[in-house]
């Protein structure tokens, strides 16, 4: 369930994965390997949180088409 803090909506990793259509392992692999320019927000349990803007970036990455040269 998304949470709103100071006017910003945050989603848990599992929610972000469902919204983007990727697995949790893919998400965390991307976070380690790719330069996605994402901030690191965490709740008091130290669980990773994502903003709607970050989910849009993840969605863009998930739907990116690569040429053979890349």
C-alpha positions as CSV (number, residue, x, y, z in Angstrom):
1,X,0.0,0.0,0.0
2,X,1.6,3.3,-1.0
3,X,2.3,5.8,1.7
4,X,2.4,9.6,1.5
5,X,4.9,11.6,3.5
6,X,5.3,15.3,3.1
7,X,3.2,15.3,0.0
8,X,5.3,12.6,-1.8
9,X,3.9,9.1,-2.5
10,X,6.3,6.2,-1.8
11,X,6.0,2.6,-2.9
12,X,7.6,-0.5,-1.5
13,X,9.9,-2.6,-3.8
14,X,7.2,-5.2,-4.3
15,X,4.7,-2.6,-5.4
16,X,7.2,-1.0,-7.7
17,X,8.0,-4.4,-9.3
18,X,4.3,-5.1,-9.9
19,X,3.8,-1.6,-11.4
20,X,6.8,-2.0,-13.7
21,X,6.3,-5.7,-14.5
22,X,9.7,-7.0,-13.3
23,X,10.8,-9.4,-10.6
24,X,12.4,-8.3,-7.3
25,X,15.7,-9.9,-8.3
26,X,15.7,-7.9,-11.5
27,X,15.0,-4.7,-9.6
28,X,17.8,-5.2,-7.1
29,X,20.2,-6.4,-9.9
30,X,19.5,-3.1,-11.8
31,X,20.0,-1.1,-8.6
32,X,23.5,-2.7,-8.3
33,X,24.5,-2.6,-12.0
34,X,22.8,0.3,-13.7
35,X,23.1,4.0,-13.2
36,X,19.4,4.8,-13.0
37,X,19.8,8.0,-11.0
38,X,17.5,6.9,-8.2
39,X,17.6,8.3,-4.7
40,X,17.7,5.9,-1.8
41,X,14.6,6.3,0.4
42,X,14.0,3.9,3.2
43,X,11.3,3.6,5.9
44,X,12.0,3.0,9.6
45,X,12.3,-0.8,8.9
46,X,15.1,0.0,6.4
47,X,12.9,-1.2,3.5
48,X,13.6,0.5,0.2
49,X,11.0,3.0,-1.0
50,X,10.4,4.4,-4.5
51,X,8.7,7.5,-5.7
52,X,6.4,7.7,-8.7
53,X,9.1,9.4,-10.6
54,X,11.5,6.6,-9.9
55,X,9.0,4.0,-10.9
56,X,8.6,5.9,-14.2
57,X,12.4,5.6,-14.7
58,X,12.3,1.9,-13.9
59,X,9.4,1.5,-16.4
60,X,11.4,3.3,-19.0
61,X,14.3,0.9,-18.4
62,X,12.1,-2.1,-18.5
63,X,10.7,-1.1,-21.9
64,X,13.9,0.1,-23.4
65,X,14.8,-1.3,-26.8
66,X,18.4,-2.0,-27.3
67,X,20.1,-2.2,-30.7
68,X,22.5,-5.1,-31.5
69,X,25.5,-2.8,-31.0
70,X,24.6,-2.1,-27.4
